[in-house]
Amino acid sequence: MNEAAIAAAEAARTLADYLDKLEADPAALEEVEARRERYARLTRKYRRPVAELLAWREELRTELAEGEDSEGALERARARREKAEAACLAAGKALTTARKAAATQWTTRLSKELKPLGFPHARISFEVAPSPTGQPGPTGLDDVQLLFTANPGEPARVLQKIASGGELSRVMLALKCALQTRDRVDLLVFDEVDSGIGGAVAQAVGERLRSLAEHRQVICVTHLPMIAALGRHHLSVSKQVSGGRTTARVAVLSAADRVEELSRMLAGERVTDTTRRQARELLAAPSGKGHS
C-alpha cells in the first residue's frame, strides 16, 4: 500500500507539472467545439460522412465556377459532345465496313453448310442496312437481318418469318457447325432438326451433330434411328399416367436397351431379329468421340 501511495503521488506531481506548462485558451477551445458541432450538424443534415462532405464541397466549387462562366462551360461541353459524336460515328462506320465484309464471307460459308442438310438450292445471307432511326445505337449504325430462301427463283426473306421449325433447326445446325471452334456456348439442344428428312440428309445431319459434340455438349431430340445411333449416350423419354396425372420419365439406356429402342424406332412395335441386326449395324458404324 505504501509503495502504491508513493507511485500515485509521483504520477500526481508529473501531471501537475504538465498542467503548469499548458497555456489555457478558452477561445480556441470554444472554436474547436463550435467546429465539431458544425461537422455534426452537417453530417446529420446531408447524411454523409466528413470525407464525403469534403469531396462534395470541391464538386460544388467546380459547379459554381462553371455557373459564373456559363458561356465558356457551355462551349466546352459542346466541344466535348462533338468530339464524342465524331468518335462514335467513326467507330460505327468501321463496324459497318467490317460487318459487310463478314456478311459476304459468311453468306458463302453458311450456304455451303446448308447443302448437305437437305437444302441443295438454299441460300442464306446477311443484310446490313442503315438503322431506321439513322442515329448511332448500342449495336452501331446498322440494322442486320438474316435472310433465307430454300428454293431457287424465290426471293430471300427474313429467316424467322418464313422458315419452319425444322428449317430453323437445320439452319442453326449449319451455323453452329461453321462456328464450332469459336462458339462460347457449351451446351446445345436441338429439337425438330430431323423434321421432314431421312436417308442421306438424316445421315449428314447426324454426322454434323456428332462433329459438334467433339467441342461441346450436344443434346438432340430425335425420332430417327440413324441420328440416335450416332450419340454417345441414348436416353429414352416416355409418358406414364398414375393417379390421374401424366408424368414424363427419362431413362438412360444400356447397350442392350439401345438395340431394342433403335429396333422400335426402325420398325415400331413389330421388332424382329432383322431390325435388331440393323440396329446393331447402326451402332457398330464408325462414331466420333464426342459427348452427344
C-alpha positions in Angstrom: 0.0 0.0 0.0 2.8 2.4 0.9 4.5 1.7 -2.5 1.3 2.3 -4.3 0.8 5.6 -2.5 4.3 6.7 -3.5 3.7 5.8 -7.1 0.4 7.7 -7.2 2.0 10.7 -5.6 4.7 10.7 -8.3 2.1 10.4 -11.0 0.2 13.3 -9.5 3.3 15.5 -9.4 4.1 14.7 -13.1 0.6 15.6 -14.2 0.7 18.8 -12.2 4.0 19.8 -13.9 2.4 19.0 -17.3 -0.7 21.2 -16.5 1.5 24.1 -15.4 3.2 24.1 -18.8 -0.1 24.3 -20.7 -1.5 27.7 -21.7 -5.2 27.9 -21.2 -7.0 29.3 -24.3 -10.8 29.3 -23.7 -11.4 31.0 -27.1 -9.5 28.3 -29.0 -11.4 25.6 -27.1 -14.7 27.2 -27.9 -13.7 27.4 -31.6 -12.9 23.7 -31.7 -16.1 22.8 -30.0 -18.0 25.0 -32.5 -16.3 23.3 -35.4 -17.2 19.9 -34.1 -20.8 21.0 -33.7 -20.9 22.3 -37.3 -19.5 19.0 -38.6 -22.0 17.0 -36.6 -24.9 19.2 -37.9 -23.7 18.9 -41.5 -23.3 15.1 -41.3 -26.8 14.8 -39.9 -28.4 17.2 -42.4 -26.8 15.7 -45.6 -26.4 12.1 -44.3 -22.8 11.9 -45.4 -19.6 11.3 -43.5 -17.0 14.1 -43.2 -14.8 12.7 -46.1 -17.7 12.7 -48.5 -18.7 16.2 -47.4 -15.2 17.5 -48.2 -15.3 15.9 -51.6 -18.8 17.3 -52.2 -17.5 20.7 -51.3 -15.0 20.5 -54.2 -17.7 19.4 -56.6 -19.9 22.4 -55.6 -17.0 24.7 -56.0 -16.5 23.4 -59.6 -20.2 23.8 -60.4 -20.3 27.3 -59.0 -17.2 28.3 -61.0 -18.8 26.9 -64.2 -22.0 28.8 -63.3 -20.1 32.0 -63.1 -18.6 31.2 -66.6 -21.7 29.7 -68.1 -20.9 30.6 -71.7 -17.5 29.1 -71.5 -18.7 26.0 -69.8 -21.4 25.5 -72.4 -18.9 25.9 -75.2 -16.5 23.4 -73.6 -19.4 20.9 -73.2 -20.4 21.4 -76.8 -16.8 20.7 -77.9 -16.7 17.5 -75.8 -20.0 16.4 -77.3 -18.9 17.0 -80.9 -15.7 15.1 -80.2 -17.6 12.2 -78.7 -20.1 12.2 -81.6 -17.2 12.1 -84.2 -15.5 9.2 -82.4 -18.8 7.3 -82.2 -19.6 7.9 -85.9 -16.0 6.8 -86.9 -16.4 3.6 -84.8 -19.8 2.9 -86.3 -18.6 3.3 -89.8 -15.6 1.0 -89.1 -18.1 -1.6 -87.7 -20.3 -1.3 -90.7 -17.4 -2.0 -93.0 -16.3 -5.0 -91.0 -19.9 -6.3 -91.0 -20.3 -6.0 -94.7 -17.0 -7.9 -95.3 -18.0 -10.6 -92.8 -21.5 -10.8 -94.4 -20.0 -11.7 -97.8 -17.7 -14.3 -96.3 -20.4 -15.9 -94.1 -23.1 -15.9 -96.7 -20.9 -18.2 -98.9 -19.8 -20.4 -95.9 -23.3 -20.9 -94.5 -24.9 -21.6 -97.8 -22.3 -24.3 -98.4 -23.0 -25.8 -95.0 -26.8 -26.0 -95.8 -26.5 -28.0 -99.0 -25.9 -31.5 -97.4 -28.6 -30.8 -94.8 -31.4 -31.1 -97.3 -31.2 -27.6 -98.8 -29.4 -28.2 -102.2 -30.6 -24.8 -103.5 -30.8 -22.8 -100.3 -29.1 -19.5 -99.7 -28.6 -17.7 -96.5 -27.3 -14.2 -96.4 -26.8 -11.2 -94.0 -28.4 -7.9 -94.9 -26.6 -4.9 -93.4 -28.8 -1.9 -93.8 -28.7 1.6 -92.2 -30.6 1.8 -88.9 -34.2 3.0 -89.3 -33.5 5.8 -86.9 -30.4 7.0 -88.7 -28.7 7.5 -85.4 -25.9 5.5 -83.6 -27.2 3.0 -81.1 -25.8 0.3 -78.8 -25.3 -2.0 -81.8 -23.9 0.6 -84.2 -25.3 2.3 -87.3 -26.8 -0.8 -88.8 -29.9 -3.0 -88.9 -28.7 -6.5 -89.5 -31.1 -9.2 -90.6 -30.6 -12.9 -91.6 -32.3 -13.7 -94.9 -33.1 -17.2 -96.2 -34.5 -18.9 -99.2 -34.8 -22.6 -99.6 -35.9 -22.8 -103.3 -34.3 -21.4 -106.5 -36.1 -18.4 -108.0 -37.7 -17.4 -104.7 -36.5 -14.1 -103.1 -34.7 -14.3 -99.8 -36.8 -13.1 -96.9 -36.2 -12.7 -93.1 -35.4 -16.1 -91.7 -37.7 -16.1 -88.7 -40.7 -15.1 -90.8 -40.6 -17.8 -93.4 -38.6 -20.8 -92.0 -40.4 -23.7 -90.4 -39.3 -25.2 -87.1 -37.3 -28.0 -88.8 -35.7 -25.5 -91.2 -34.7 -23.2 -88.3 -33.1 -26.2 -86.5 -31.1 -27.1 -89.6 -30.0 -23.5 -90.2 -28.9 -23.3 -86.6 -27.1 -26.6 -87.0 -25.3 -25.2 -90.1 -24.4 -22.0 -88.2 -23.1 -23.9 -85.1 -21.0 -26.2 -87.4 -19.4 -23.2 -89.0 -18.8 -21.6 -85.6 -17.9 -24.7 -83.7 -14.4 -23.7 -82.8 -15.4 -20.1 -81.9 -18.8 -20.5 -80.2 -18.7 -19.8 -76.5 -22.0 -21.8 -75.8 -21.1 -25.0 -74.1 -24.5 -26.8 -74.3 -26.5 -27.1 -77.5 -30.1 -28.5 -77.6 -31.6 -29.4 -81.0 -35.3 -30.3 -81.4 -37.1 -30.9 -84.7 -33.7 -31.0 -86.5 -34.9 -34.2 -88.2 -38.3 -32.9 -89.3 -39.1 -33.9 -92.8 -35.8 -35.5 -93.6 -34.4 -39.0 -94.0 -31.8 -41.1 -95.8 -28.6 -39.3 -96.8 -29.8 -36.0 -95.4 -30.5 -37.5 -92.0 -27.1 -39.2 -92.1 -25.5 -35.8 -92.8 -27.4 -34.1 -90.0 -26.3 -36.8 -87.6 -22.7 -36.6 -88.6 -22.7 -32.8 -88.1 -24.3 -33.2 -84.6 -21.5 -35.8 -83.8 -18.9 -33.3 -85.1 -20.3 -30.6 -82.8 -20.2 -32.9 -79.9 -16.4 -33.1 -80.2 -16.2 -29.5 -78.9 -19.2 -29.2 -76.6 -22.2 -31.0 -75.0 -25.0 -31.7 -77.6 -28.5 -32.9 -76.7 -30.7 -33.9 -79.7 -34.4 -34.8 -79.5 -34.9 -37.2 -82.5 -37.1 -39.9 -83.9 -34.7 -41.1 -86.5 -32.6 -44.2 -85.6 -29.7 -43.2 -87.8 -29.3 -40.0 -85.8 -29.9 -41.6 -82.4 -27.3 -44.3 -83.1 -24.6 -41.7 -83.5 -25.0 -40.4 -80.0 -22.6 -41.5 -77.3 -25.4 -41.8 -74.8 -29.1 -42.6 -75.5 -31.9 -41.5 -73.3 -35.5 -42.7 -73.7 -38.3 -40.3 -72.9 -41.8 -41.9 -72.1 -45.0 -40.8 -70.6 -46.8 -42.5 -67.7 -50.3 -42.0 -66.2 -50.5 -42.5 -62.5 -53.2 -41.4 -60.1 -54.9 -39.4 -62.8 -51.8 -37.4 -63.6 -49.4 -37.7 -66.6 -45.6 -37.7 -65.9 -42.6 -37.9 -68.1 -39.9 -40.4 -67.5 -36.3 -40.2 -68.8 -34.2 -43.4 -68.7 -30.5 -43.9 -69.6 -30.4 -46.9 -71.9 -27.8 -49.7 -71.6 -26.1 -51.2 -74.6 -28.8 -54.0 -74.9 -31.6 -51.5 -74.3 -30.3 -49.2 -77.1 -30.6 -52.1 -79.5 -34.2 -52.6 -78.5 -35.0 -48.9 -78.7 -33.4 -48.5 -82.1 -35.3 -51.5 -83.3 -38.6 -49.9 -82.2 -37.5 -46.7 -83.9 -36.9 -48.7 -87.1 -40.0 -50.9 -87.1 -42.4 -49.7 -84.4 -43.8 -52.4 -82.2 -43.0 -55.2 -84.7 -39.5 -55.8 -83.6 -37.8 -58.7 -85.3 -34.3 -60.2 -85.4 -33.8 -58.4 -88.7 -34.5 -55.0 -87.1 -32.3 -55.9 -84.2 -29.5 -56.8 -86.6 -30.0 -53.4 -88.4 -29.9 -51.6 -85.0 -26.6 -53.3 -84.1 -25.2 -52.3 -87.5 -26.1 -48.7 -86.9 -24.4 -48.8 -83.5 -21.3 -50.5 -85.0 -20.9 -47.8 -87.6 -17.9 -45.5 -87.1 -18.7 -42.9 -84.5 -16.9 -40.0 -83.1 -15.5 -39.3 -79.6 -17.9 -36.5 -78.8 -20.3 -36.1 -75.9 -23.7 -36.1 -77.6 
